[in-house]
Amino acid sequence: MIDRVAPGQADAPPTPVPDPSGHAPAGPGELAALAASIRAWGAALGFASVRIADVDLAHAEPGLLAWLAQGYHGDMDYMANHGLRRARPAELVPGTVRAIVARMPYVPLGGAHAAAADWRRHELARLDDPATAVVSLYARGRDYHKVLRSRLQQLASRIEAEIGKFGYRVFTDSAPVMEVALASQGGLGWRGKHTLLLDRDGGSMFFLGEILVDIPLPADPPEAGHCGSCHRCLDICPTRAIVAPYRLDARRCISYLTIEHKGAIPVEFRAPMGNRVYGCDDCQLACPWNKFAHVATVPDFDVRNGLDAPDMVALFAWTEAEFNQRLEGSPIRRIGHERWLRNLAVGLGNSLRAALSGTRADDAALAARIRAALLARRETATPMVQEHIDWALAQGGPPAQPAG
């Protein structure tokens, strides 16, 4: 199977491995000792686990080809651009014989989570609050690409200080490599039925990073799957994007629709989006293994801009300048202001419908705020955003006619 659609960037162009100007440890004992040191150095840098993976992913190639052939990658053309090279790291970076694979947790248990004994239940409950916008947990802090890439580079530099120059390339969700397959092969976890990597001691709420190396380190064995007969992730998905165990149709996935998709959100998926305006964590929140999810170990993933419980109308009022200023250093910024407004317009439409049919004391006032915000933005909106605003306003039914 291919890595699921995940918040990421278009593929970076391959870069050559530097020519070694020293020598790596030659004997099995020295290589094993180096691998142990790498794990310790990684832990000191905030990684929850570091493993060594063989880079032969031939077993994953049929699943990759089938996934692409079915069009499950949507309009993410970059997923198909490199073909089977995604399953062949040694072709991407010549000289590669191993991958150092690492994971770093990102759950920011602060702010709105502070008083929640069961934070997963708390997160799911927020989906029923029409005043609040829901942003995926991973995106509430600093852009993980920058954080992991910096720490992986520090790890590579520490290895270089120990053994001299060696060939390597650092990446995290930025190169045409099947990262989940690679991490699974190295024993960092197993692919869950929601297609994300799972670990018995850490659930799935972590980022992955890799260093392709030309050092023949002893590879760790893969870990067997432990999902058993559980299918909670399939059952909870609001758009039925997990079309079968271990198989995701990105075109139906809210994470894809709100992050990767550049055009109008298909009407059939707008109501199921609810108040999710950037990403979706439902399949992870339903997973029993995530009761073991780790709290973020680095301050970079602390919540910024109140994104753990933001007021949806307030977010919709941000100008483009405010969007860029407030979200500087955030992964959200890369979708741009137009798609941000597109997502929020859908969320506001769903919240308008919920407020008008709700029984809370402030529902009528909330509905009025939402209508006013949508109308205020409509005349200056781009055609795409305007269409989503019109859809949102229609969720409140026809405007009231004056009496008489």
DRENVOSE-950934 format. One line per field, with one value per residue (C-alpha): residue in three letters; x, y, z; chain. Coordinates in pm, 1 decimal. Layout:
residues N
type ALA  ...
x X  ...
y Y  ...
z Z  ...
mol A  ...
***
This chain:
residues 404
type MET  ILE  ASP  ARG  VAL  ALA  PRO  GLY  GLN  ALA  ASP  ALA  PRO  PRO  THR  PRO  VAL  PRO  ASP  PRO  SER  GLY  HIS  ALA  PRO  ALA  GLY  PRO  GLY  GLU  LEU  ALA  ALA  LEU  ALA  ALA  SER  ILE  ARG  ALA  TRP  GLY  ALA  ALA  LEU  GLY  PHE  ALA  SER  VAL  ARG  ILE  ALA  ASP  VAL  ASP  LEU  ALA  HIS  ALA  GLU  PRO  GLY  LEU  LEU  ALA  TRP  LEU  ALA  GLN  GLY  TYR  HIS  GLY  ASP  MET  ASP  TYR  MET  ALA  ASN  HIS  GLY  LEU  ARG  ARG  ALA  ARG  PRO  ALA  GLU  LEU  VAL  PRO  GLY  THR  VAL  ARG  ALA  ILE  VAL  ALA  ARG  MET  PRO  TYR  VAL  PRO  LEU  GLY  GLY  ALA  HIS  ALA  ALA  ALA  ALA  ASP  TRP  ARG  ARG  HIS  GLU  LEU  ALA  ARG  LEU  ASP  ASP  PRO  ALA  THR  ALA  VAL  VAL  SER  LEU  TYR  ALA  ARG  GLY  ARG  ASP  TYR  HIS  LYS  VAL  LEU  ARG  SER  ARG  LEU  GLN  GLN  LEU  ALA  SER  ARG  ILE  GLU  ALA  GLU  ILE  GLY  LYS  PHE  GLY  TYR  ARG  VAL  PHE  THR  ASP  SER  ALA  PRO  VAL  MET  GLU  VAL  ALA  LEU  ALA  SER  GLN  GLY  GLY  LEU  GLY  TRP  ARG  GLY  LYS  HIS  THR  LEU  LEU  LEU  ASP  ARG  ASP  GLY  GLY  SER  MET  PHE  PHE  LEU  GLY  GLU  ILE  LEU  VAL  ASP  ILE  PRO  LEU  PRO  ALA  ASP  PRO  PRO  GLU  ALA  GLY  HIS  CYS  GLY  SER  CYS  HIS  ARG  CYS  LEU  ASP  ILE  CYS  PRO  THR  ARG  ALA  ILE  VAL  ALA  PRO  TYR  ARG  LEU  ASP  ALA  ARG  ARG  CYS  ILE  SER  TYR  LEU  THR  ILE  GLU  HIS  LYS  GLY  ALA  ILE  PRO  VAL  GLU  PHE  ARG  ALA  PRO  MET  GLY  ASN  ARG  VAL  TYR  GLY  CYS  ASP  ASP  CYS  GLN  LEU  ALA  CYS  PRO  TRP  ASN  LYS  PHE  ALA  HIS  VAL  ALA  THR  VAL  PRO  ASP  PHE  ASP  VAL  ARG  ASN  GLY  LEU  ASP  ALA  PRO  ASP  MET  VAL  ALA  LEU  PHE  ALA  TRP  THR  GLU  ALA  GLU  PHE  ASN  GLN  ARG  LEU  GLU  GLY  SER  PRO  ILE  ARG  ARG  ILE  GLY  HIS  GLU  ARG  TRP  LEU  ARG  ASN  LEU  ALA  VAL  GLY  LEU  GLY  ASN  SER  LEU  ARG  ALA  ALA  LEU  SER  GLY  THR  ARG  ALA  ASP  ASP  ALA  ALA  LEU  ALA  ALA  ARG  ILE  ARG  ALA  ALA  LEU  LEU  ALA  ARG  ARG  GLU  THR  ALA  THR  PRO  MET  VAL  GLN  GLU  HIS  ILE  ASP  TRP  ALA  LEU  ALA  GLN  GLY  GLY  PRO  PRO  ALA  GLN  PRO  ALA  GLY
x 0.0  104.1  145.1  -191.0  -252.6  -98.4  -24.8  292.4  464.8  515.5  819.2  1152.8  1397.1  1640.8  1986.1  2297.3  2458.2  2786.3  3100.3  3233.8  3571.0  3635.9  3520.6  3227.0  3280.2  3369.0  3298.9  2958.1  3039.4  3129.8  2819.8  2594.6  2755.3  2701.3  2333.8  2290.3  2454.3  2227.2  1922.3  2056.3  2145.7  1799.1  1632.0  1834.0  1699.4  1337.2  1259.3  1041.6  1196.3  1471.8  1519.1  1723.9  1537.5  1640.8  1551.0  1419.4  1048.0  973.0  684.4  509.3  525.6  205.5  -1.2  143.0  61.1  -292.8  -359.3  -248.7  -437.9  -761.5  -709.2  -714.4  -444.2  -691.5  -522.8  -195.2  -10.2  323.1  226.2  250.0  532.1  812.5  639.1  808.2  1098.5  888.1  948.3  1316.2  1511.3  1843.1  1732.6  1629.5  1962.9  2233.1  2448.4  2170.6  2172.0  1982.0  1735.4  1741.1  1370.8  1244.8  918.3  835.5  503.0  296.9  -7.7  -13.8  -176.5  -218.6  -477.6  -819.5  -681.6  -548.7  -862.5  -953.2  -884.2  -969.2  -837.5  -960.4  -1318.7  -1270.5  -1151.9  -1446.2  -1688.3  -1562.2  -1709.8  -2052.0  -1972.7  -2093.5  -1907.9  -1568.0  -1346.8  -1156.8  -796.0  -609.2  -391.9  -69.5  -123.0  -177.4  190.5  497.1  542.9  675.4  879.0  1111.6  1130.2  1204.8  1437.3  1648.2  1671.2  1742.0  2021.6  2159.0  2149.5  2332.2  2593.2  2642.2  2701.9  2947.5  3133.5  3169.3  3273.1  3371.5  3208.3  2942.1  2669.0  2323.3  2005.2  1760.9  1389.8  1046.5  735.9  926.9  1066.4  913.9  955.6  696.0  765.9  513.3  632.9  993.0  919.6  718.0  1000.4  1236.9  1013.4  901.2  543.4  290.8  50.1  -295.0  -621.6  -648.2  -316.0  -114.7  176.1  82.1  301.7  193.7  364.6  276.4  -37.0  -22.9  -3.0  356.8  559.1  799.9  1145.6  1420.5  1788.4  1895.1  2252.4  2527.0  2632.5  2539.1  2399.0  2225.2  1857.6  1582.0  1310.5  958.5  683.2  371.9  34.6  -185.4  -516.0  -687.4  -1058.3  -1096.1  -1255.1  -1331.7  -1134.5  -1341.8  -1667.8  -1603.2  -1477.7  -1739.5  -1688.4  -1612.8  -1269.2  -1121.2  -1277.1  -1128.4  -881.4  -543.1  -687.4  -766.5  -942.1  -784.4  -1055.8  -1300.8  -1066.2  -1129.8  -756.3  -704.3  -1005.1  -907.7  -530.7  -421.4  -723.6  -698.1  -1045.2  -1400.6  -1488.4  -1737.7  -2086.8  -2139.2  -1857.6  -1942.7  -2202.2  -1990.5  -1701.7  -1890.5  -1667.6  -1339.8  -1158.7  -806.7  -748.1  -936.4  -831.1  -1141.5  -982.9  -696.6  -919.0  -1126.0  -821.6  -776.1  -398.1  -402.0  -476.1  -98.1  -22.5  261.3  250.1  479.5  834.3  941.2  787.0  757.8  433.6  267.9  -62.1  -34.9  -302.9  -557.5  -597.2  -709.4  -1047.0  -1073.3  -1387.5  -1485.1  -1634.6  -1319.7  -1097.7  -1316.9  -1264.4  -885.5  -753.3  -486.4  -223.9  -353.1  -360.2  4.1  116.9  -67.7  20.2  384.0  574.9  252.5  179.9  -161.0  -7.3  91.8  -269.9  -308.6  -579.2  -828.1  -844.1  -852.5  -1164.8  -1308.9  -1276.4  -1415.9  -1713.5  -1809.2  -1764.6  -1976.8  -2252.3  -2262.3  -2256.4  -2537.5  -2753.8  -2665.4  -2733.8  -3073.4  -3180.9  -3013.4  -3149.8  -2861.4  -2936.3  -2691.0  -2777.9  -2989.2  -2715.7  -2455.8  -2666.2  -2693.9  -2316.3  -2249.0  -2488.7  -2337.9  -1983.1  -2068.4  -2247.3  -1967.2  -1708.8  -1914.7  -1878.8  -1498.6  -1444.8  -1291.7  -1536.1  -1442.6  -1490.1  -1808.5  -1960.0  -1884.0  -2032.0  -2351.3  -2369.5  -2315.8  -2591.1  -2827.2  -2782.0  -2988.3  -3280.9  -3430.9  -3397.4  -3692.2  -3951.1  -4071.2  -4412.2  -4708.0
y 0.0  356.4  610.6  772.8  1129.6  1332.7  1699.4  1746.1  1925.9  1857.7  1645.9  1817.1  1747.4  1466.4  1573.8  1361.4  1196.1  1367.5  1172.4  1010.1  1140.1  914.2  568.0  419.1  149.4  -171.8  -458.4  -586.0  -496.5  -138.5  -99.9  -234.5  4.1  294.7  199.2  198.4  540.0  675.2  568.7  743.0  1060.8  1062.3  1032.8  1329.5  1531.3  1461.2  1158.9  900.9  616.1  567.7  252.6  128.2  8.7  -194.8  4.8  -278.8  -198.2  -427.2  -581.1  -240.9  -179.1  -366.6  -175.2  156.5  85.0  -31.3  277.0  510.1  315.5  359.9  735.3  741.3  1011.0  1267.9  1569.2  1512.9  1452.6  1455.4  1122.0  958.4  1164.0  942.4  609.0  315.7  531.9  595.5  232.9  242.2  477.7  361.8  496.8  828.0  868.8  646.1  468.5  433.4  100.9  187.3  440.4  581.4  621.0  827.6  944.6  1250.4  1296.1  1608.7  1599.2  1943.6  1862.0  2218.3  2490.6  2337.7  1993.2  2089.4  1991.1  1694.8  1354.3  1188.6  1427.5  1213.3  1233.7  1607.5  1648.4  1454.2  1660.2  1978.2  1855.8  1932.2  2296.1  2510.7  2819.6  2651.5  2566.9  2239.1  2237.0  1906.9  1851.5  1834.2  2183.8  2384.1  2455.8  2515.3  2357.7  2008.3  2005.9  2268.8  2113.3  1756.2  1850.6  2058.7  1781.6  1512.2  1727.4  1758.8  1380.6  1341.7  1594.0  1402.0  1082.1  1267.2  1395.2  1035.3  860.4  1131.0  1216.9  978.2  986.5  1083.2  1276.2  1409.5  1444.6  1448.3  1431.2  1614.5  1349.2  1073.7  793.2  563.6  677.2  457.8  147.8  236.2  306.0  -14.7  -213.6  -75.4  -180.3  171.0  43.1  -115.8  28.3  59.8  8.9  388.6  363.5  558.2  408.5  271.0  190.1  -1.0  252.1  569.4  527.5  714.8  1080.6  1144.0  1277.9  1065.1  1161.3  973.8  986.3  779.8  665.8  471.4  295.9  -77.9  -53.4  -365.1  -336.6  -372.8  -631.9  -523.0  -529.3  -740.3  -567.0  -544.4  -409.0  -746.8  -733.9  -367.6  -140.0  173.3  395.4  276.7  323.1  678.4  831.3  1097.5  1066.4  692.3  771.3  449.1  233.9  -89.7  -182.1  -30.7  149.5  523.8  712.5  1055.1  1216.4  1153.9  1239.8  1565.8  1609.9  1597.5  1817.6  2092.6  2083.2  1930.6  1997.8  2330.9  2366.6  2378.2  2122.4  1874.7  1949.3  1591.0  1627.3  1972.2  1871.0  1577.7  1821.2  1978.5  2233.8  2072.0  2352.8  2211.3  1839.1  1567.8  1348.6  1131.1  800.3  857.0  970.7  653.9  426.2  245.4  256.2  635.1  613.8  563.4  867.9  1076.5  1445.3  1659.7  1665.7  1989.9  2336.1  2393.7  2195.0  2398.3  2555.3  2893.0  3155.0  2969.3  2707.8  2445.0  2621.8  2907.4  3106.4  3027.2  3368.2  3539.4  3324.9  3407.4  3778.5  3759.8  3961.6  3806.0  4011.9  3887.4  3529.4  3549.2  3727.9  3512.8  3184.5  3257.9  2934.7  2729.4  2446.5  2605.2  2902.7  2705.1  2651.7  3027.6  3269.5  3176.3  2807.0  2897.9  3107.5  2829.3  2581.2  2823.4  2908.8  2540.5  2519.7  2830.2  2689.7  2372.5  2573.1  2796.5  2491.7  2349.4  2678.2  2723.8  2375.5  2382.9  2441.9  2631.6  2972.0  3146.1  2960.4  3242.9  3497.3  3265.2  3218.7  3596.3  3636.7  3371.7  3526.2  3870.4  3737.9  3553.6  3852.7  4091.1  3877.5  3787.3  4098.0  4105.0  3728.4  3541.9  3346.6  3017.9  3154.1  3333.4  3006.3  2843.1  3143.3  3112.9  2744.6  2834.0  3095.8  2846.6  2616.9  2867.0  2845.1  3140.8  3481.6  3583.6  3795.0  4117.7  4095.7  4254.2
z 0.0  -54.4  222.4  288.0  185.7  463.0  511.6  308.5  32.3  -334.5  -400.9  -368.5  -650.9  -572.1  -460.6  -487.8  -188.9  -101.0  -184.3  132.3  239.2  532.8  617.1  800.3  1062.8  881.6  1120.9  1238.7  1597.1  1509.9  1295.0  1571.1  1819.9  1581.8  1538.8  1917.2  1939.3  1666.3  1867.0  2176.5  1987.5  1831.0  2170.5  2294.4  2001.4  2096.5  1880.1  2054.5  1857.8  1600.2  1393.1  1099.3  788.3  487.6  176.6  -39.9  -76.0  -369.8  -175.7  -172.0  -547.3  -650.1  -394.9  -510.7  -874.1  -790.6  -575.9  -853.1  -1120.7  -927.0  -915.8  -537.3  -537.1  -674.2  -829.2  -643.4  -967.5  -787.2  -631.7  -974.6  -1123.2  -994.2  -1053.8  -884.4  -773.6  -461.6  -365.5  -460.3  -234.8  -381.0  -719.1  -567.3  -388.6  -542.6  -288.1  -30.7  155.1  475.1  609.6  959.2  1041.5  1333.1  1483.6  1693.2  1880.0  1824.3  2056.3  2225.6  2558.9  2674.5  2642.4  2586.3  2671.8  3013.8  3204.4  2985.9  3136.2  2805.2  2544.2  2254.4  2379.2  2429.0  2068.9  1927.3  2138.0  1973.1  1644.9  1796.6  1880.0  1587.6  1707.9  1697.0  1400.9  1424.9  1306.9  1294.8  1600.9  1401.4  1253.0  1570.7  1622.5  1408.3  1064.4  1129.6  808.4  953.1  1298.2  1191.6  908.7  1147.6  1407.4  1150.7  1014.8  1368.2  1396.2  1064.4  1176.4  1501.3  1302.6  1080.5  1384.8  1499.9  1177.4  930.1  600.2  472.8  209.8  329.1  257.3  517.2  447.0  604.2  386.7  114.3  -119.7  -336.3  -83.6  72.6  424.8  607.1  422.1  502.8  870.2  898.1  743.6  1006.3  1295.6  1385.0  1384.0  1148.8  894.4  1048.7  865.7  839.1  644.3  903.6  1096.4  1439.0  1735.8  2046.2  2272.0  2082.7  1873.0  1542.3  1636.2  1543.2  1252.7  1051.5  933.5  753.7  669.5  369.7  430.0  255.0  577.6  599.5  951.9  1090.2  992.7  1251.1  1179.6  1078.8  1340.9  1290.0  1269.7  1578.2  1446.3  1465.7  1388.2  1492.0  1231.4  1432.5  1194.3  898.3  1087.4  1207.4  880.9  794.2  416.9  399.0  259.5  399.3  129.3  265.7  538.8  449.8  145.0  135.8  -144.0  -100.9  -310.8  -26.7  261.6  447.9  503.1  127.4  49.0  293.8  238.6  -91.3  -313.3  -493.7  -644.7  -518.2  -253.4  -403.5  -273.6  -156.4  98.1  234.5  491.7  620.4  676.8  965.2  1137.9  1028.9  846.1  817.1  821.7  1008.0  1300.8  1334.8  1233.4  1476.6  1761.7  1724.0  1725.4  2060.9  2022.5  2051.0  2420.2  2426.4  2209.2  2348.1  2429.7  2214.9  2349.9  2181.3  2234.4  1858.3  1856.7  2133.2  2025.0  1852.1  1786.0  1998.0  1724.8  1975.5  2014.5  1762.4  1694.4  1334.5  1257.7  1384.7  1160.4  859.9  924.0  885.1  593.8  374.7  559.1  895.3  766.7  658.4  974.4  1227.9  1058.1  986.9  1050.6  1046.2  801.2  740.2  566.1  258.3  144.6  104.8  214.2  -60.8  28.9  398.4  333.2  115.5  401.2  656.8  435.6  431.0  806.7  859.5  639.8  845.6  1168.2  1042.3  980.0  1322.8  1502.5  1338.4  1442.5  1783.0  2130.8  2289.8  2436.0  2205.5  1883.4  1739.2  1804.6  1651.7  1338.3  1303.2  1343.1  1080.8  827.5  881.6  838.8  517.5  366.5  465.1  286.7  -19.9  -236.0  -223.9  -238.0  -530.0  -748.3  -578.9  -227.7  -332.3  -454.2  -119.3  63.0  -140.7  -49.8  316.0  316.4  154.7  455.2  653.0  414.8  226.5  391.2  605.2  423.7  587.0  748.5  577.0
mol A  A  A  A  A  A  A  A  A  A  A  A  A  A  A  A  A  A  A  A  A  A  A  A  A  A  A  A  A  A  A  A  A  A  A  A  A  A  A  A  A  A  A  A  A  A  A  A  A  A  A  A  A  A  A  A  A  A  A  A  A  A  A  A  A  A  A  A  A  A  A  A  A  A  A  A  A  A  A  A  A  A  A  A  A  A  A  A  A  A  A  A  A  A  A  A  A  A  A  A  A  A  A  A  A  A  A  A  A  A  A  A  A  A  A  A  A  A  A  A  A  A  A  A  A  A  A  A  A  A  A  A  A  A  A  A  A  A  A  A  A  A  A  A  A  A  A  A  A  A  A  A  A  A  A  A  A  A  A  A  A  A  A  A  A  A  A  A  A  A  A  A  A  A  A  A  A  A  A  A  A  A  A  A  A  A  A  A  A  A  A  A  A  A  A  A  A  A  A  A  A  A  A  A  A  A  A  A  A  A  A  A  A  A  A  A  A  A  A  A  A  A  A  A  A  A  A  A  A  A  A  A  A  A  A  A  A  A  A  A  A  A  A  A  A  A  A  A  A  A  A  A  A  A  A  A  A  A  A  A  A  A  A  A  A  A  A  A  A  A  A  A  A  A  A  A  A  A  A  A  A  A  A  A  A  A  A  A  A  A  A  A  A  A  A  A  A  A  A  A  A  A  A  A  A  A  A  A  A  A  A  A  A  A  A  A  A  A  A  A  A  A  A  A  A  A  A  A  A  A  A  A  A  A  A  A  A  A  A  A  A  A  A  A  A  A  A  A  A  A  A  A  A  A  A  A  A  A  A  A  A  A  A  A  A  A  A  A  A  A  A  A  A  A  A  A  A  A  A  A  A  A  A  A  A  A  A  A  A  A  A  A  A  A  A  A  A  A  A  A  A  A  A  A
***
